Amino acid sequence: MLLDLAEDVRRAPLAPAAQIRARGRTRARRRTTLAATGLTLVAAGAGTAALRLAGDQPPPASSPPPAAAPADPCAGLDLSLPADPGDIRVRVLDGAATAGLDQTVVRDLRERRFTQAIAAGEAAGRTDEVAILRYGPEAVGDAVVLRAMLRNQAVLQFDPGRDGAVELVVGDGFRRLATATETNQALVEAGKPTPPPECR
């Protein structure tokens, strides 16, 4: 039986060497192509995984919104003189050693038609000044008129957060309110109301 097998092998036609080498090259090319295709698929899979991981990450935090601009302290600035003393709202505080001086000043103001003058009923810090006038953007002209009633001797203090009422702190230097003539002269000397230093 072995002799028959050997005889069959001997009789089998052998392919030329060139044909065998060509077949070997074809197989090699197939293996190279398959390997390259496998690498491409691996790279694509890695890219997809990276994209998937990136998609799982939370989006980058957005930058905080810009801070709101501070409110304009001079918004609503009114430089007009009041048409009538009765239009001026004034709260009087006692900043002098003399008790009850705020009540006296309120009475004198009302005699001069400052009908909205009231005693605040609070003690202010004591001051040696004639008076201190605290006012807001809506009361620039009102403060000018009240200062003229004090012969332009009161200290002006602008407060952007204050409402339309003027706060009058009567100090130890106060003696009396001006007469009508003295008030008019003081108004002429003061000239037109101008913005406070904080609004220039």
Biotite code that builds the C-alpha atoms (Angstrom):
import biotite.structure as struc

atoms = struc.array([
    struc.Atom([0.000, 0.000, 0.000], chain_id="A", res_id=1, res_name="MET", atom_name="CA", element="C"),
    struc.Atom([2.857, 2.336, 0.809], chain_id="A", res_id=2, res_name="LEU", atom_name="CA", element="C"),
    struc.Atom([4.370, 1.477, -2.548], chain_id="A", res_id=3, res_name="LEU", atom_name="CA", element="C"),
    struc.Atom([1.134, 2.501, -4.267], chain_id="A", res_id=4, res_name="ASP", atom_name="CA", element="C"),
    struc.Atom([1.058, 5.845, -2.419], chain_id="A", res_id=5, res_name="LEU", atom_name="CA", element="C"),
    struc.Atom([4.656, 6.568, -3.360], chain_id="A", res_id=6, res_name="ALA", atom_name="CA", element="C"),
    struc.Atom([3.884, 5.727, -6.979], chain_id="A", res_id=7, res_name="GLU", atom_name="CA", element="C"),
    struc.Atom([0.885, 8.157, -6.923], chain_id="A", res_id=8, res_name="ASP", atom_name="CA", element="C"),
    struc.Atom([3.035, 10.958, -5.528], chain_id="A", res_id=9, res_name="VAL", atom_name="CA", element="C"),
    struc.Atom([5.685, 10.397, -8.144], chain_id="A", res_id=10, res_name="ARG", atom_name="CA", element="C"),
    struc.Atom([3.114, 10.483, -10.922], chain_id="A", res_id=11, res_name="ARG", atom_name="CA", element="C"),
    struc.Atom([1.341, 13.677, -9.605], chain_id="A", res_id=12, res_name="ALA", atom_name="CA", element="C"),
    struc.Atom([2.079, 16.694, -11.853], chain_id="A", res_id=13, res_name="PRO", atom_name="CA", element="C"),
    struc.Atom([4.251, 19.284, -10.143], chain_id="A", res_id=14, res_name="LEU", atom_name="CA", element="C"),
    struc.Atom([3.501, 22.967, -10.680], chain_id="A", res_id=15, res_name="ALA", atom_name="CA", element="C"),
    struc.Atom([6.339, 25.069, -12.020], chain_id="A", res_id=16, res_name="PRO", atom_name="CA", element="C"),
    struc.Atom([8.430, 26.907, -9.392], chain_id="A", res_id=17, res_name="ALA", atom_name="CA", element="C"),
    struc.Atom([7.350, 30.324, -10.685], chain_id="A", res_id=18, res_name="ALA", atom_name="CA", element="C"),
    struc.Atom([3.699, 29.438, -10.165], chain_id="A", res_id=19, res_name="GLN", atom_name="CA", element="C"),
    struc.Atom([4.393, 28.297, -6.597], chain_id="A", res_id=20, res_name="ILE", atom_name="CA", element="C"),
    struc.Atom([6.212, 31.520, -5.795], chain_id="A", res_id=21, res_name="ARG", atom_name="CA", element="C"),
    struc.Atom([3.329, 33.561, -7.249], chain_id="A", res_id=22, res_name="ALA", atom_name="CA", element="C"),
    struc.Atom([0.846, 31.741, -5.048], chain_id="A", res_id=23, res_name="ARG", atom_name="CA", element="C"),
    struc.Atom([3.032, 32.482, -2.022], chain_id="A", res_id=24, res_name="GLY", atom_name="CA", element="C"),
    struc.Atom([3.112, 36.185, -2.855], chain_id="A", res_id=25, res_name="ARG", atom_name="CA", element="C"),
    struc.Atom([-0.682, 36.284, -3.240], chain_id="A", res_id=26, res_name="THR", atom_name="CA", element="C"),
    struc.Atom([-1.141, 34.704, 0.185], chain_id="A", res_id=27, res_name="ARG", atom_name="CA", element="C"),
    struc.Atom([1.315, 37.173, 1.707], chain_id="A", res_id=28, res_name="ALA", atom_name="CA", element="C"),
    struc.Atom([-0.576, 40.108, 0.184], chain_id="A", res_id=29, res_name="ARG", atom_name="CA", element="C"),
    struc.Atom([-3.851, 38.769, 1.567], chain_id="A", res_id=30, res_name="ARG", atom_name="CA", element="C"),
    struc.Atom([-2.360, 38.465, 5.053], chain_id="A", res_id=31, res_name="ARG", atom_name="CA", element="C"),
    struc.Atom([-0.966, 42.050, 4.862], chain_id="A", res_id=32, res_name="THR", atom_name="CA", element="C"),
    struc.Atom([-4.335, 43.395, 3.678], chain_id="A", res_id=33, res_name="THR", atom_name="CA", element="C"),
    struc.Atom([-6.204, 41.585, 6.440], chain_id="A", res_id=34, res_name="LEU", atom_name="CA", element="C"),
    struc.Atom([-3.744, 42.836, 9.040], chain_id="A", res_id=35, res_name="ALA", atom_name="CA", element="C"),
    struc.Atom([-4.074, 46.440, 7.808], chain_id="A", res_id=36, res_name="ALA", atom_name="CA", element="C"),
    struc.Atom([-7.854, 46.144, 7.789], chain_id="A", res_id=37, res_name="THR", atom_name="CA", element="C"),
    struc.Atom([-7.743, 44.827, 11.340], chain_id="A", res_id=38, res_name="GLY", atom_name="CA", element="C"),
    struc.Atom([-5.593, 47.762, 12.482], chain_id="A", res_id=39, res_name="LEU", atom_name="CA", element="C"),
    struc.Atom([-7.943, 50.227, 10.806], chain_id="A", res_id=40, res_name="THR", atom_name="CA", element="C"),
    struc.Atom([-10.928, 48.683, 12.580], chain_id="A", res_id=41, res_name="LEU", atom_name="CA", element="C"),
    struc.Atom([-9.088, 48.760, 15.917], chain_id="A", res_id=42, res_name="VAL", atom_name="CA", element="C"),
    struc.Atom([-8.168, 52.434, 15.416], chain_id="A", res_id=43, res_name="ALA", atom_name="CA", element="C"),
    struc.Atom([-11.739, 53.289, 14.439], chain_id="A", res_id=44, res_name="ALA", atom_name="CA", element="C"),
    struc.Atom([-13.033, 51.478, 17.505], chain_id="A", res_id=45, res_name="GLY", atom_name="CA", element="C"),
    struc.Atom([-10.610, 53.368, 19.725], chain_id="A", res_id=46, res_name="ALA", atom_name="CA", element="C"),
    struc.Atom([-11.722, 56.668, 18.187], chain_id="A", res_id=47, res_name="GLY", atom_name="CA", element="C"),
    struc.Atom([-15.377, 55.816, 18.772], chain_id="A", res_id=48, res_name="THR", atom_name="CA", element="C"),
    struc.Atom([-14.617, 54.883, 22.375], chain_id="A", res_id=49, res_name="ALA", atom_name="CA", element="C"),
    struc.Atom([-12.761, 58.153, 22.875], chain_id="A", res_id=50, res_name="ALA", atom_name="CA", element="C"),
    struc.Atom([-15.701, 60.084, 21.452], chain_id="A", res_id=51, res_name="LEU", atom_name="CA", element="C"),
    struc.Atom([-18.053, 58.139, 23.686], chain_id="A", res_id=52, res_name="ARG", atom_name="CA", element="C"),
    struc.Atom([-15.912, 58.929, 26.729], chain_id="A", res_id=53, res_name="LEU", atom_name="CA", element="C"),
    struc.Atom([-15.714, 62.590, 25.740], chain_id="A", res_id=54, res_name="ALA", atom_name="CA", element="C"),
    struc.Atom([-19.494, 62.638, 25.376], chain_id="A", res_id=55, res_name="GLY", atom_name="CA", element="C"),
    struc.Atom([-19.839, 61.299, 28.909], chain_id="A", res_id=56, res_name="ASP", atom_name="CA", element="C"),
    struc.Atom([-17.875, 64.220, 30.338], chain_id="A", res_id=57, res_name="GLN", atom_name="CA", element="C"),
    struc.Atom([-19.878, 67.189, 31.604], chain_id="A", res_id=58, res_name="PRO", atom_name="CA", element="C"),
    struc.Atom([-19.660, 70.242, 29.364], chain_id="A", res_id=59, res_name="PRO", atom_name="CA", element="C"),
    struc.Atom([-17.055, 72.772, 30.413], chain_id="A", res_id=60, res_name="PRO", atom_name="CA", element="C"),
    struc.Atom([-18.363, 75.234, 32.961], chain_id="A", res_id=61, res_name="ALA", atom_name="CA", element="C"),
    struc.Atom([-19.457, 78.426, 31.305], chain_id="A", res_id=62, res_name="SER", atom_name="CA", element="C"),
    struc.Atom([-17.825, 81.603, 32.443], chain_id="A", res_id=63, res_name="SER", atom_name="CA", element="C"),
    struc.Atom([-19.838, 83.504, 35.062], chain_id="A", res_id=64, res_name="PRO", atom_name="CA", element="C"),
    struc.Atom([-21.999, 86.321, 33.736], chain_id="A", res_id=65, res_name="PRO", atom_name="CA", element="C"),
    struc.Atom([-20.418, 89.744, 33.973], chain_id="A", res_id=66, res_name="PRO", atom_name="CA", element="C"),
    struc.Atom([-21.137, 91.545, 37.184], chain_id="A", res_id=67, res_name="ALA", atom_name="CA", element="C"),
    struc.Atom([-23.914, 94.030, 36.939], chain_id="A", res_id=68, res_name="ALA", atom_name="CA", element="C"),
    struc.Atom([-22.761, 97.564, 36.718], chain_id="A", res_id=69, res_name="ALA", atom_name="CA", element="C"),
    struc.Atom([-23.225, 99.464, 39.954], chain_id="A", res_id=70, res_name="PRO", atom_name="CA", element="C"),
    struc.Atom([-26.284, 101.678, 40.100], chain_id="A", res_id=71, res_name="ALA", atom_name="CA", element="C"),
    struc.Atom([-25.670, 105.274, 39.086], chain_id="A", res_id=72, res_name="ASP", atom_name="CA", element="C"),
    struc.Atom([-25.571, 107.292, 42.348], chain_id="A", res_id=73, res_name="PRO", atom_name="CA", element="C"),
    struc.Atom([-26.640, 110.378, 40.439], chain_id="A", res_id=74, res_name="CYS", atom_name="CA", element="C"),
    struc.Atom([-29.659, 108.888, 38.677], chain_id="A", res_id=75, res_name="ALA", atom_name="CA", element="C"),
    struc.Atom([-32.690, 111.137, 39.059], chain_id="A", res_id=76, res_name="GLY", atom_name="CA", element="C"),
    struc.Atom([-30.582, 114.212, 39.847], chain_id="A", res_id=77, res_name="LEU", atom_name="CA", element="C"),
    struc.Atom([-32.916, 117.233, 40.107], chain_id="A", res_id=78, res_name="ASP", atom_name="CA", element="C"),
    struc.Atom([-31.238, 120.646, 39.977], chain_id="A", res_id=79, res_name="LEU", atom_name="CA", element="C"),
    struc.Atom([-34.431, 122.714, 39.829], chain_id="A", res_id=80, res_name="SER", atom_name="CA", element="C"),
    struc.Atom([-35.376, 125.126, 42.609], chain_id="A", res_id=81, res_name="LEU", atom_name="CA", element="C"),
    struc.Atom([-38.759, 124.379, 44.209], chain_id="A", res_id=82, res_name="PRO", atom_name="CA", element="C"),
    struc.Atom([-41.592, 126.659, 43.196], chain_id="A", res_id=83, res_name="ALA", atom_name="CA", element="C"),
    struc.Atom([-42.850, 126.966, 46.779], chain_id="A", res_id=84, res_name="ASP", atom_name="CA", element="C"),
    struc.Atom([-41.323, 126.324, 50.244], chain_id="A", res_id=85, res_name="PRO", atom_name="CA", element="C"),
    struc.Atom([-44.312, 124.111, 50.951], chain_id="A", res_id=86, res_name="GLY", atom_name="CA", element="C"),
    struc.Atom([-42.968, 121.625, 48.367], chain_id="A", res_id=87, res_name="ASP", atom_name="CA", element="C"),
    struc.Atom([-39.846, 120.974, 50.431], chain_id="A", res_id=88, res_name="ILE", atom_name="CA", element="C"),
    struc.Atom([-39.892, 118.022, 52.801], chain_id="A", res_id=89, res_name="ARG", atom_name="CA", element="C"),
    struc.Atom([-37.494, 118.505, 55.697], chain_id="A", res_id=90, res_name="VAL", atom_name="CA", element="C"),
    struc.Atom([-36.829, 116.401, 58.796], chain_id="A", res_id=91, res_name="ARG", atom_name="CA", element="C"),
    struc.Atom([-35.178, 118.334, 61.625], chain_id="A", res_id=92, res_name="VAL", atom_name="CA", element="C"),
    struc.Atom([-32.863, 116.618, 64.127], chain_id="A", res_id=93, res_name="LEU", atom_name="CA", element="C"),
    struc.Atom([-31.272, 118.107, 67.216], chain_id="A", res_id=94, res_name="ASP", atom_name="CA", element="C"),
    struc.Atom([-27.489, 118.028, 67.126], chain_id="A", res_id=95, res_name="GLY", atom_name="CA", element="C"),
    struc.Atom([-26.953, 120.810, 69.682], chain_id="A", res_id=96, res_name="ALA", atom_name="CA", element="C"),
    struc.Atom([-26.559, 120.976, 73.408], chain_id="A", res_id=97, res_name="ALA", atom_name="CA", element="C"),
    struc.Atom([-29.782, 122.967, 73.706], chain_id="A", res_id=98, res_name="THR", atom_name="CA", element="C"),
    struc.Atom([-32.675, 120.577, 74.233], chain_id="A", res_id=99, res_name="ALA", atom_name="CA", element="C"),
    struc.Atom([-35.767, 121.132, 72.069], chain_id="A", res_id=100, res_name="GLY", atom_name="CA", element="C"),
    struc.Atom([-33.924, 123.211, 69.459], chain_id="A", res_id=101, res_name="LEU", atom_name="CA", element="C"),
    struc.Atom([-35.323, 120.981, 66.698], chain_id="A", res_id=102, res_name="ASP", atom_name="CA", element="C"),
    struc.Atom([-38.877, 121.901, 67.765], chain_id="A", res_id=103, res_name="GLN", atom_name="CA", element="C"),
    struc.Atom([-38.026, 125.605, 67.689], chain_id="A", res_id=104, res_name="THR", atom_name="CA", element="C"),
    struc.Atom([-36.546, 125.339, 64.171], chain_id="A", res_id=105, res_name="VAL", atom_name="CA", element="C"),
    struc.Atom([-39.590, 123.423, 62.884], chain_id="A", res_id=106, res_name="VAL", atom_name="CA", element="C"),
    struc.Atom([-41.904, 126.116, 64.233], chain_id="A", res_id=107, res_name="ARG", atom_name="CA", element="C"),
    struc.Atom([-39.850, 128.882, 62.588], chain_id="A", res_id=108, res_name="ASP", atom_name="CA", element="C"),
    struc.Atom([-39.747, 126.991, 59.265], chain_id="A", res_id=109, res_name="LEU", atom_name="CA", element="C"),
    struc.Atom([-43.503, 126.555, 59.234], chain_id="A", res_id=110, res_name="ARG", atom_name="CA", element="C"),
    struc.Atom([-43.928, 130.297, 59.839], chain_id="A", res_id=111, res_name="GLU", atom_name="CA", element="C"),
    struc.Atom([-41.944, 130.737, 56.621], chain_id="A", res_id=112, res_name="ARG", atom_name="CA", element="C"),
    struc.Atom([-44.318, 128.393, 54.737], chain_id="A", res_id=113, res_name="ARG", atom_name="CA", element="C"),
    struc.Atom([-42.209, 125.223, 54.994], chain_id="A", res_id=114, res_name="PHE", atom_name="CA", element="C"),
    struc.Atom([-45.375, 123.312, 55.773], chain_id="A", res_id=115, res_name="THR", atom_name="CA", element="C"),
    struc.Atom([-43.764, 119.860, 55.428], chain_id="A", res_id=116, res_name="GLN", atom_name="CA", element="C"),
    struc.Atom([-41.106, 120.513, 58.090], chain_id="A", res_id=117, res_name="ALA", atom_name="CA", element="C"),
    struc.Atom([-41.267, 117.977, 60.910], chain_id="A", res_id=118, res_name="ILE", atom_name="CA", element="C"),
    struc.Atom([-39.214, 117.200, 63.996], chain_id="A", res_id=119, res_name="ALA", atom_name="CA", element="C"),
    struc.Atom([-37.750, 113.732, 63.547], chain_id="A", res_id=120, res_name="ALA", atom_name="CA", element="C"),
    struc.Atom([-37.907, 113.085, 67.278], chain_id="A", res_id=121, res_name="GLY", atom_name="CA", element="C"),
    struc.Atom([-34.404, 111.598, 67.243], chain_id="A", res_id=122, res_name="GLU", atom_name="CA", element="C"),
    struc.Atom([-31.174, 112.884, 68.653], chain_id="A", res_id=123, res_name="ALA", atom_name="CA", element="C"),
    struc.Atom([-28.390, 113.324, 66.121], chain_id="A", res_id=124, res_name="ALA", atom_name="CA", element="C"),
    struc.Atom([-24.709, 113.267, 66.902], chain_id="A", res_id=125, res_name="GLY", atom_name="CA", element="C"),
    struc.Atom([-23.695, 116.570, 68.410], chain_id="A", res_id=126, res_name="ARG", atom_name="CA", element="C"),
    struc.Atom([-21.988, 119.011, 66.034], chain_id="A", res_id=127, res_name="THR", atom_name="CA", element="C"),
    struc.Atom([-20.398, 122.443, 66.418], chain_id="A", res_id=128, res_name="ASP", atom_name="CA", element="C"),
    struc.Atom([-21.583, 123.447, 62.923], chain_id="A", res_id=129, res_name="GLU", atom_name="CA", element="C"),
    struc.Atom([-24.499, 125.816, 62.345], chain_id="A", res_id=130, res_name="VAL", atom_name="CA", element="C"),
    struc.Atom([-26.284, 122.919, 60.671], chain_id="A", res_id=131, res_name="ALA", atom_name="CA", element="C"),
    struc.Atom([-25.755, 119.883, 58.454], chain_id="A", res_id=132, res_name="ILE", atom_name="CA", element="C"),
    struc.Atom([-28.017, 119.275, 55.456], chain_id="A", res_id=133, res_name="LEU", atom_name="CA", element="C"),
    struc.Atom([-28.185, 115.685, 54.180], chain_id="A", res_id=134, res_name="ARG", atom_name="CA", element="C"),
    struc.Atom([-29.925, 115.280, 50.842], chain_id="A", res_id=135, res_name="TYR", atom_name="CA", element="C"),
    struc.Atom([-30.328, 112.899, 47.912], chain_id="A", res_id=136, res_name="GLY", atom_name="CA", element="C"),
    struc.Atom([-30.397, 113.269, 44.108], chain_id="A", res_id=137, res_name="PRO", atom_name="CA", element="C"),
    struc.Atom([-34.040, 114.411, 44.077], chain_id="A", res_id=138, res_name="GLU", atom_name="CA", element="C"),
    struc.Atom([-33.504, 117.226, 46.585], chain_id="A", res_id=139, res_name="ALA", atom_name="CA", element="C"),
    struc.Atom([-30.498, 119.226, 45.328], chain_id="A", res_id=140, res_name="VAL", atom_name="CA", element="C"),
    struc.Atom([-32.569, 122.378, 44.773], chain_id="A", res_id=141, res_name="GLY", atom_name="CA", element="C"),
    struc.Atom([-34.388, 121.906, 48.105], chain_id="A", res_id=142, res_name="ASP", atom_name="CA", element="C"),
    struc.Atom([-31.048, 121.736, 49.937], chain_id="A", res_id=143, res_name="ALA", atom_name="CA", element="C"),
    struc.Atom([-29.913, 124.971, 48.248], chain_id="A", res_id=144, res_name="VAL", atom_name="CA", element="C"),
    struc.Atom([-33.047, 126.801, 49.491], chain_id="A", res_id=145, res_name="VAL", atom_name="CA", element="C"),
    struc.Atom([-32.689, 125.445, 53.038], chain_id="A", res_id=146, res_name="LEU", atom_name="CA", element="C"),
    struc.Atom([-29.004, 126.404, 53.075], chain_id="A", res_id=147, res_name="ARG", atom_name="CA", element="C"),
    struc.Atom([-30.014, 129.943, 52.074], chain_id="A", res_id=148, res_name="ALA", atom_name="CA", element="C"),
    struc.Atom([-32.375, 129.950, 55.088], chain_id="A", res_id=149, res_name="MET", atom_name="CA", element="C"),
    struc.Atom([-29.214, 129.323, 57.152], chain_id="A", res_id=150, res_name="LEU", atom_name="CA", element="C"),
    struc.Atom([-27.302, 132.146, 55.335], chain_id="A", res_id=151, res_name="ARG", atom_name="CA", element="C"),
    struc.Atom([-25.287, 129.549, 53.366], chain_id="A", res_id=152, res_name="ASN", atom_name="CA", element="C"),
    struc.Atom([-23.552, 128.433, 56.560], chain_id="A", res_id=153, res_name="GLN", atom_name="CA", element="C"),
    struc.Atom([-24.807, 124.822, 56.651], chain_id="A", res_id=154, res_name="ALA", atom_name="CA", element="C"),
    struc.Atom([-22.582, 121.905, 55.639], chain_id="A", res_id=155, res_name="VAL", atom_name="CA", element="C"),
    struc.Atom([-23.969, 119.986, 52.660], chain_id="A", res_id=156, res_name="LEU", atom_name="CA", element="C"),
    struc.Atom([-23.745, 116.178, 52.655], chain_id="A", res_id=157, res_name="GLN", atom_name="CA", element="C"),
    struc.Atom([-24.892, 114.346, 49.540], chain_id="A", res_id=158, res_name="PHE", atom_name="CA", element="C"),
    struc.Atom([-26.309, 110.848, 50.114], chain_id="A", res_id=159, res_name="ASP", atom_name="CA", element="C"),
    struc.Atom([-27.294, 109.006, 46.892], chain_id="A", res_id=160, res_name="PRO", atom_name="CA", element="C"),
    struc.Atom([-29.458, 106.553, 48.832], chain_id="A", res_id=161, res_name="GLY", atom_name="CA", element="C"),
    struc.Atom([-31.609, 109.210, 50.472], chain_id="A", res_id=162, res_name="ARG", atom_name="CA", element="C"),
    struc.Atom([-35.181, 109.862, 49.372], chain_id="A", res_id=163, res_name="ASP", atom_name="CA", element="C"),
    struc.Atom([-36.605, 113.254, 48.446], chain_id="A", res_id=164, res_name="GLY", atom_name="CA", element="C"),
    struc.Atom([-36.673, 114.562, 52.026], chain_id="A", res_id=165, res_name="ALA", atom_name="CA", element="C"),
    struc.Atom([-33.826, 116.741, 53.326], chain_id="A", res_id=166, res_name="VAL", atom_name="CA", element="C"),
    struc.Atom([-32.451, 116.018, 56.775], chain_id="A", res_id=167, res_name="GLU", atom_name="CA", element="C"),
    struc.Atom([-31.506, 119.131, 58.744], chain_id="A", res_id=168, res_name="LEU", atom_name="CA", element="C"),
    struc.Atom([-29.286, 118.566, 61.782], chain_id="A", res_id=169, res_name="VAL", atom_name="CA", element="C"),
    struc.Atom([-29.225, 121.718, 63.910], chain_id="A", res_id=170, res_name="VAL", atom_name="CA", element="C"),
    struc.Atom([-25.834, 122.204, 65.588], chain_id="A", res_id=171, res_name="GLY", atom_name="CA", element="C"),
    struc.Atom([-24.364, 124.282, 68.411], chain_id="A", res_id=172, res_name="ASP", atom_name="CA", element="C"),
    struc.Atom([-23.457, 127.051, 65.936], chain_id="A", res_id=173, res_name="GLY", atom_name="CA", element="C"),
    struc.Atom([-27.108, 127.741, 65.065], chain_id="A", res_id=174, res_name="PHE", atom_name="CA", element="C"),
    struc.Atom([-28.555, 131.075, 66.163], chain_id="A", res_id=175, res_name="ARG", atom_name="CA", element="C"),
    struc.Atom([-31.610, 131.800, 64.004], chain_id="A", res_id=176, res_name="ARG", atom_name="CA", element="C"),
    struc.Atom([-33.105, 131.359, 60.553], chain_id="A", res_id=177, res_name="LEU", atom_name="CA", element="C"),
    struc.Atom([-32.518, 134.055, 57.957], chain_id="A", res_id=178, res_name="ALA", atom_name="CA", element="C"),
    struc.Atom([-35.106, 136.701, 57.175], chain_id="A", res_id=179, res_name="THR", atom_name="CA", element="C"),
    struc.Atom([-36.770, 136.767, 53.741], chain_id="A", res_id=180, res_name="ALA", atom_name="CA", element="C"),
    struc.Atom([-34.314, 139.442, 52.556], chain_id="A", res_id=181, res_name="THR", atom_name="CA", element="C"),
    struc.Atom([-31.300, 137.529, 53.877], chain_id="A", res_id=182, res_name="GLU", atom_name="CA", element="C"),
    struc.Atom([-32.586, 134.343, 52.247], chain_id="A", res_id=183, res_name="THR", atom_name="CA", element="C"),
    struc.Atom([-32.932, 136.049, 48.854], chain_id="A", res_id=184, res_name="ASN", atom_name="CA", element="C"),
    struc.Atom([-29.427, 137.497, 49.140], chain_id="A", res_id=185, res_name="GLN", atom_name="CA", element="C"),
    struc.Atom([-28.041, 134.066, 50.042], chain_id="A", res_id=186, res_name="ALA", atom_name="CA", element="C"),
    struc.Atom([-29.802, 132.515, 47.042], chain_id="A", res_id=187, res_name="LEU", atom_name="CA", element="C"),
    struc.Atom([-28.254, 135.100, 44.718], chain_id="A", res_id=188, res_name="VAL", atom_name="CA", element="C"),
    struc.Atom([-24.819, 134.411, 46.198], chain_id="A", res_id=189, res_name="GLU", atom_name="CA", element="C"),
    struc.Atom([-25.266, 130.643, 45.821], chain_id="A", res_id=190, res_name="ALA", atom_name="CA", element="C"),
    struc.Atom([-26.333, 130.875, 42.186], chain_id="A", res_id=191, res_name="GLY", atom_name="CA", element="C"),
    struc.Atom([-28.060, 128.062, 40.326], chain_id="A", res_id=192, res_name="LYS", atom_name="CA", element="C"),
    struc.Atom([-27.941, 124.619, 41.913], chain_id="A", res_id=193, res_name="PRO", atom_name="CA", element="C"),
    struc.Atom([-25.044, 122.515, 40.640], chain_id="A", res_id=194, res_name="THR", atom_name="CA", element="C"),
    struc.Atom([-24.434, 118.761, 40.836], chain_id="A", res_id=195, res_name="PRO", atom_name="CA", element="C"),
    struc.Atom([-22.776, 117.620, 44.058], chain_id="A", res_id=196, res_name="PRO", atom_name="CA", element="C"),
    struc.Atom([-19.063, 116.714, 43.802], chain_id="A", res_id=197, res_name="PRO", atom_name="CA", element="C"),
    struc.Atom([-19.958, 113.013, 43.637], chain_id="A", res_id=198, res_name="GLU", atom_name="CA", element="C"),
    struc.Atom([-21.869, 113.646, 40.364], chain_id="A", res_id=199, res_name="CYS", atom_name="CA", element="C"),
    struc.Atom([-19.390, 115.857, 38.538], chain_id="A", res_id=200, res_name="ARG", atom_name="CA", element="C"),
])
